[in-house]
């Protein structure tokens, strides 16, 4: 006989119906047990008989009984259904293990200013999922995803690292900030892009999304005044009067409100950027990772 097993072996629903007929001795009772009508049950039995090429059930006013061939097929069906139940139990165990943890990798701005709210919302729907968060620059996020050390990542750079798929989840703007005592804080005219590009700034390390966007927008940067590995450290240095920096609008709201930092307008350059969720190419997020992705886009 040609074709694959799917064409030659009855489906699980038909086999479960046959087992119910054997146990109850009634096609109507078997139909009720599996949740279908009696005509539908009769049709399914006839279809299975045509598929196998043998009669399986003798029907009479007194009920339904298995033929000799039907009894033999029923024995085989029990083993198939038992194997399917074991398969289902194993798959469920895999889902439980998968859903019991979520490993997230995120670039610093997203990790510090967006993810806490998203993770609180996720916890409301998945209180039993243990979440671990690794915060680093965009390059580090890509490395963790590609080495299977994270289930979902978030980056801020201009491009999506090779080997990853992505979706834009939010938009952000980079702004120039200084301490109130800095000369730029007293400017009456916007800062020119060329002056920003040639001024030593307090910068994030190479590989950070913020630095990538700034470098690309300005066509190059002066040698850093200071190079730091977190947004919080950059902010502290600027507040302390070490010099100006370019930071995410998300990161400096409180400092601008309390006047610990001053925003310096810039002309001649756009510092907008997309924030993206990323995952290994061809492996769309599932389970808790899928739920977190949905929350970020809600």
C-alpha positions as CSV (number, residue, x, y, z in Angstrom):
1,X,0.0,0.0,0.0
2,X,1.3,3.4,-0.9
3,X,1.3,6.6,1.1
4,X,2.5,7.3,4.6
5,X,1.3,6.0,7.9
6,X,-1.1,8.9,8.3
7,X,-3.1,7.6,5.3
8,X,-3.0,3.9,6.4
9,X,-3.5,4.2,10.2
10,X,-6.8,5.5,11.7
11,X,-6.5,8.8,13.7
12,X,-6.5,8.8,17.5
13,X,-10.1,10.0,17.6
14,X,-11.3,7.0,15.6
15,X,-9.3,4.6,17.7
16,X,-10.7,6.1,21.0
17,X,-14.2,5.7,19.6
18,X,-13.5,2.0,18.8
19,X,-12.3,1.4,22.3
20,X,-15.4,3.1,23.7
21,X,-17.6,0.8,21.6
22,X,-15.7,-2.3,22.8
23,X,-16.1,-1.2,26.4
24,X,-19.7,-0.1,26.3
25,X,-21.2,-2.4,23.7
26,X,-23.1,0.5,22.3
27,X,-22.4,2.9,19.4
28,X,-24.7,5.5,20.9
29,X,-23.0,5.2,24.3
30,X,-19.6,5.4,22.7
31,X,-20.7,8.5,20.8
32,X,-21.8,10.3,24.0
33,X,-18.6,9.4,25.7
34,X,-16.4,10.9,23.1
35,X,-18.7,13.9,22.6
36,X,-20.1,13.4,19.1
37,X,-23.5,12.4,17.7
38,X,-24.4,8.8,16.9
39,X,-24.6,9.5,13.1
40,X,-21.1,11.0,13.3
41,X,-19.9,8.0,15.2
42,X,-21.4,5.6,12.7
43,X,-19.8,7.5,9.9
44,X,-16.4,7.5,11.6
45,X,-16.6,3.7,12.1
46,X,-17.5,3.1,8.5
47,X,-14.7,5.3,7.4
48,X,-12.2,3.4,9.5
49,X,-13.5,0.1,8.1
50,X,-13.0,1.3,4.6
51,X,-9.5,2.5,5.5
52,X,-8.5,-0.8,7.0
53,X,-10.5,-2.9,4.5
54,X,-12.2,-5.1,7.2
55,X,-15.5,-4.9,9.2
56,X,-14.9,-3.9,12.8
57,X,-18.4,-3.6,14.3
58,X,-21.6,-5.7,14.0
59,X,-24.6,-3.4,14.6
60,X,-28.0,-4.8,15.7
61,X,-31.1,-3.6,17.6
62,X,-29.5,-5.2,20.7
63,X,-26.3,-3.1,20.5
64,X,-23.0,-3.2,18.8
65,X,-20.3,-5.8,19.2
66,X,-16.8,-6.2,17.7
67,X,-16.1,-8.6,14.9
68,X,-13.1,-10.9,15.3
69,X,-11.1,-8.4,13.2
70,X,-12.5,-5.6,15.3
71,X,-11.4,-7.3,18.5
72,X,-7.9,-7.7,17.1
73,X,-7.7,-4.0,15.9
74,X,-9.0,-2.9,19.3
75,X,-6.0,-4.7,21.0
76,X,-3.7,-2.8,18.8
77,X,-5.6,0.4,19.3
78,X,-5.1,0.2,23.1
79,X,-1.4,0.1,22.6
80,X,-1.5,3.1,20.2
81,X,-3.7,5.2,22.5
82,X,-1.5,4.3,25.5
83,X,1.6,5.4,23.6
84,X,-0.2,8.6,22.6
85,X,-1.1,9.3,26.2
86,X,2.6,8.8,27.2
87,X,3.6,11.1,24.4
88,X,1.1,13.8,25.6
89,X,2.3,13.4,29.2
90,X,5.9,13.9,28.1
91,X,5.1,16.9,26.0
92,X,3.2,18.4,28.9
93,X,6.2,17.9,31.1
94,X,8.4,19.7,28.6
95,X,5.9,22.6,28.5
96,X,5.8,22.8,32.3
97,X,9.6,22.9,32.4
98,X,9.7,25.5,29.6
99,X,7.1,27.6,31.3
100,X,8.7,27.4,34.7
101,X,11.5,29.9,33.7
102,X,12.2,32.8,31.4
103,X,15.6,34.1,30.6
104,X,15.7,37.6,29.3
105,X,18.7,39.6,28.0
106,X,18.3,43.3,27.5
107,X,20.4,46.4,26.7
108,X,20.8,48.7,29.6
109,X,18.1,51.4,28.9
110,X,15.4,48.9,28.3
111,X,16.5,46.8,31.3
112,X,16.5,49.7,33.7
113,X,13.5,51.7,32.5
114,X,11.0,49.5,30.6
115,X,11.4,45.9,31.6
116,X,10.5,46.3,35.3
117,X,6.9,47.3,34.4
118,X,6.6,44.5,31.8
119,X,7.9,41.9,34.2
120,X,5.4,43.0,36.8
121,X,2.6,42.6,34.3
122,X,3.9,39.2,33.3
123,X,4.0,38.0,36.9
124,X,0.3,38.8,37.3
125,X,-0.5,36.3,34.5
126,X,2.3,33.8,35.2
127,X,3.1,33.9,38.9
128,X,4.9,30.6,38.9
129,X,7.4,31.6,36.2
130,X,10.9,32.4,37.5
131,X,12.5,35.2,35.5
132,X,16.2,35.9,35.2
133,X,17.4,39.1,33.6
134,X,20.8,39.8,32.2
135,X,21.5,43.4,31.4
136,X,24.3,44.3,29.0
137,X,24.9,46.1,25.7
138,X,23.3,45.1,22.5
139,X,26.2,43.0,21.4
140,X,26.0,41.0,24.6
141,X,22.3,40.5,24.2
142,X,22.9,39.0,20.7
143,X,25.7,36.7,22.1
144,X,23.4,35.3,24.8
145,X,20.5,34.6,22.4
146,X,22.8,32.9,19.9
147,X,24.4,30.7,22.6
148,X,21.0,29.7,24.0
149,X,21.6,31.5,27.2
150,X,18.4,33.7,26.8
151,X,14.9,33.1,25.5
152,X,14.1,36.7,24.5
153,X,16.2,39.8,24.1
154,X,15.8,43.5,23.7
155,X,18.2,45.9,21.9
156,X,18.5,49.6,21.1
157,X,20.9,49.7,18.2
158,X,20.5,50.8,14.6
159,X,20.6,47.3,13.2
160,X,19.5,43.8,14.1
161,X,22.5,41.6,14.9
162,X,23.1,38.7,12.4
163,X,21.2,35.6,13.2
164,X,18.3,37.3,14.9
165,X,14.7,38.1,14.0
166,X,13.1,41.2,15.5
167,X,10.1,43.4,15.9
168,X,9.9,47.1,16.9
169,X,8.3,47.4,20.3
170,X,8.8,51.1,21.1
171,X,10.4,54.3,19.9
172,X,12.9,56.4,21.8
173,X,14.9,59.7,21.5
174,X,18.4,60.4,22.6
175,X,18.9,63.9,24.1
176,X,21.9,65.9,25.1
177,X,22.1,66.6,28.9
178,X,24.4,68.5,31.1
179,X,24.6,69.6,34.8
180,X,23.0,73.0,35.4
181,X,26.5,74.6,36.0
182,X,27.8,73.6,32.5
183,X,28.2,76.3,29.9
184,X,25.8,74.4,27.5
185,X,23.0,74.7,30.1
186,X,23.0,78.5,29.5
187,X,23.0,78.4,25.7
188,X,20.3,80.5,24.0
189,X,20.7,78.8,20.6
190,X,20.6,75.1,19.8
191,X,23.8,73.1,19.8
192,X,25.1,72.4,16.3
193,X,25.6,68.8,15.3
194,X,29.2,69.5,14.3
195,X,30.0,70.9,17.8
196,X,28.4,67.9,19.4
197,X,30.4,65.5,17.3
198,X,33.7,67.3,18.1
199,X,33.1,67.6,21.8
200,X,34.5,64.9,24.2
201,X,31.4,63.4,25.8
202,X,30.7,61.0,28.6
203,X,29.8,57.9,26.6
204,X,28.6,54.3,27.0
205,X,31.1,51.6,26.0
206,X,31.5,50.4,22.4
207,X,28.8,47.9,21.5
208,X,26.0,49.8,23.3
209,X,22.9,50.7,21.3
210,X,23.1,54.4,22.5
211,X,26.6,54.8,21.3
212,X,25.9,53.1,17.9
213,X,23.0,55.4,17.2
214,X,24.9,58.6,18.2
215,X,28.0,57.6,16.3
216,X,26.0,56.9,13.1
217,X,23.9,60.1,13.4
218,X,26.9,62.3,13.8
219,X,29.2,60.5,11.4
220,X,31.8,59.9,14.1
221,X,32.6,61.0,17.7
222,X,35.4,62.8,19.4
223,X,37.5,60.7,21.8
224,X,35.4,60.1,24.9
225,X,35.8,62.2,28.0
226,X,34.8,59.2,30.1
227,X,33.6,55.8,28.9
228,X,31.2,54.0,31.2
229,X,29.3,50.7,31.1
230,X,25.8,51.7,32.3
231,X,23.3,54.4,31.9
232,X,23.1,55.0,35.6
233,X,26.9,55.5,35.8
234,X,26.8,58.0,32.9
235,X,24.0,59.9,34.6
236,X,25.8,60.1,37.8
237,X,28.9,61.4,36.1
238,X,26.9,64.1,34.3
239,X,25.0,65.2,37.5
240,X,28.4,65.4,39.2
241,X,29.6,67.9,36.7
242,X,32.1,65.7,34.8
243,X,30.7,66.8,31.4
244,X,27.8,66.4,28.9
245,X,26.3,63.2,27.6
246,X,23.7,61.9,25.2
247,X,21.2,59.6,26.9
248,X,17.8,58.1,26.3
249,X,14.8,60.4,27.1
250,X,13.5,57.4,29.1
251,X,16.4,57.5,31.4
252,X,16.5,61.1,32.5
253,X,12.9,62.1,33.1
254,X,13.3,62.4,36.9
255,X,16.6,64.3,36.7
256,X,15.1,66.8,34.2
257,X,12.1,67.4,36.4
258,X,14.2,68.0,39.5
259,X,16.7,70.2,37.5
260,X,19.7,68.0,38.4
261,X,20.1,67.7,34.6
262,X,19.4,70.2,31.8
263,X,18.3,69.3,28.3
264,X,20.4,71.0,25.6
265,X,18.6,71.4,22.2
266,X,20.5,70.2,19.1
267,X,19.9,71.1,15.5
268,X,20.9,69.4,12.3
269,X,20.7,65.8,13.5
270,X,18.0,63.3,14.3
271,X,18.6,61.1,17.4
272,X,15.5,59.0,17.2
273,X,15.8,55.2,17.5
274,X,13.7,52.1,17.5
275,X,13.7,49.7,20.4
276,X,13.4,46.0,19.4
277,X,12.6,42.6,20.8
278,X,14.9,40.0,19.3
279,X,15.2,36.2,19.2
280,X,17.2,33.6,17.1
281,X,16.1,33.5,13.5
282,X,13.3,30.9,12.9
283,X,12.6,30.4,16.6
284,X,9.5,32.6,17.3
285,X,9.1,33.1,21.1
286,X,6.8,30.6,22.8
287,X,5.4,30.2,26.4
288,X,6.4,33.0,28.8
289,X,8.7,34.6,26.2
290,X,5.7,35.0,23.8
291,X,3.6,36.4,26.6
292,X,6.3,39.0,27.5
293,X,6.6,40.0,23.9
294,X,2.8,40.5,23.7
295,X,3.0,42.7,26.8
296,X,5.7,44.9,25.3
297,X,3.5,45.6,22.3
298,X,0.2,46.1,24.2
